[in-house]
Amino acid sequence: MPVANRAKRLHALARELNKRFELPQNTVRAELDEYYRPAKWFLRWVDGPTVAQLTAAAEEVDAEVLGEATPFRSYSDFTWALATIRLTMTTEELPWDQGYYPNSWHIREWLEKRKAPRPRNMRERVLADRLAVMFDNSISGKPEQDLIDEYIRDNGVAALLQVEGHGEAPLTPAEVLTDRYAADDARKAWTRQLIALTPLEAFLAVLADPEPSPRAATAALDLVPEVHQAVNEAAAGLKALIAEEAW
């Protein structure tokens, strides 16, 4: 038998949960879905806390009426894109493999365990935003979030640095040269995780190019101070080794 004042109490519960989690008004919503027969109540929200976190808080507020509704969390395209990038670059809880890219199942499982992640820096925010809006007008018939992780599996994360969009994600000189010259495992590390060549590796790659572009030459010149430092540190290490052997 339904509890008394079910609708009123569910709406009140939703409002209180928004306050508890400091969410924008109407993030958590009590909705009666009449698609079901009989109609079914849901507590729905986008991003925000996990189902477990919200359920625990709801039980403290009104456990009786909570039993009348099903908690249901969905994800914005931005959060989905950010999670795709983060999981691709870090594989935080998954086996590391240079050839591995997460699919929709991995991404959803990763998100279900945590509150909606926030960008760790401006570059991550910009790349996630570019990826999130990329398929707004898609006519493929596939869900946008499937297209998001498909793009990363096909192109990697580094490709987003070249995509036009809101915000700037400038490349460092070493990254400019990595994007141009990295090969084999170094190319995989760059494509998937934005791991750049060392300044010395990048500089030597330009020297090995018989016809470097002006952009590559400029980037190499920008790296000269770091290359000098790397050479000096290497030389100091060799001198220390010789001195130790002589002693």
C-alpha positions, 0 to 999 in steps of 0.5 A, spaced: 500 500 500 502 506 498 505 511 503 500 517 505 502 523 501 507 519 497 508 525 491 508 530 496 513 527 500 518 525 494 518 532 492 520 534 499 525 528 499 528 531 492 529 538 494 532 536 501 537 531 497 539 537 493 541 541 499 545 536 502 549 535 496 549 542 494 546 541 487 543 546 483 536 546 484 532 541 481 538 536 479 534 531 483 527 530 481 521 526 483 518 524 477 512 519 476 513 515 469 507 513 466 510 509 461 510 503 466 503 500 468 502 501 473 506 508 473 512 508 477 516 513 481 523 515 480 528 519 483 532 522 477 538 526 477 544 527 472 552 526 475 552 528 482 553 523 487 553 515 486 546 511 487 549 509 494 551 515 496 544 518 494 540 512 497 544 513 504 542 520 504 535 519 502 534 513 508 536 518 513 531 524 510 525 519 509 526 512 509 519 510 508 517 514 502 524 512 499 521 505 498 516 508 493 521 510 488 527 507 484 533 512 484 536 513 477 542 516 475 544 518 468 550 522 466 551 528 462 555 528 455 561 532 459 562 527 465 561 522 460 567 525 456 571 527 462 571 519 464 572 517 458 579 521 457 581 520 464 580 512 464 583 512 457 589 516 460 590 513 467 586 506 467 586 507 474 583 501 476 584 497 470 590 493 467 595 497 464 596 495 456 598 500 451 593 497 446 587 498 451 581 503 450 575 503 455 568 501 452 562 504 454 561 498 460 568 500 463 566 507 463 559 506 466 562 501 471 568 507 473 563 512 474 558 508 478 563 508 483 564 515 484 561 522 484 561 525 478 569 527 477 571 534 476 577 536 471 583 536 474 586 542 470 584 547 464 587 542 459 582 536 461 576 541 462 577 543 454 579 536 451 572 534 455 568 539 452 571 538 445 569 531 446 562 532 449 560 537 443 563 533 438 557 529 436 551 534 438 548 534 431 550 527 429 545 523 425 548 516 426 542 514 430 547 511 435 547 514 442 552 520 443 555 517 449 557 511 445 560 515 439 564 519 445 568 513 447 568 510 440 572 516 437 577 515 443 578 508 441 579 510 434 583 516 435 586 517 442 586 523 446 592 526 443 587 528 437 583 532 441 588 537 441 587 539 434 580 539 434 577 546 434 573 548 440 571 552 446 578 554 450 585 553 448 589 547 449 596 549 447 602 544 446 609 545 449 615 545 445 616 538 447 609 536 445 609 539 438 615 535 436 612 529 440 606 529 435 610 530 429 616 525 431 614 520 436 614 512 433 612 505 436 611 505 443 612 513 444 607 514 439 602 510 443 604 513 449 603 520 446 596 518 443 593 515 449 596 518 455 599 525 452 606 522 454 611 527 451 618 525 449 624 528 453 626 535 451 633 531 449 629 526 445 625 531 441 631 535 440 635 530 437 629 528 433 629 534 429 636 534 428 635 527 425 630 530 420 633 532 414 628 537 412 624 540 419 618 544 418 619 551 421 614 550 426 619 544 428 625 548 428 622 553 432 620 548 438 627 545 438 630 552 439 625 553 445 628 547 448 635 548 448 635 551 455 632 544 457 637 540 453 643 544 456 640 542 463 639 535 461 646 534 458 649 537 464 646 533 468 648 527 464 655 529 464 655 530 471 653 523 472 658 520 468 664 525 472 661 522 478 661 515 476 669 516 473 671 519 480 668 513 484 671 508 479 678 512 480 677 512 487 
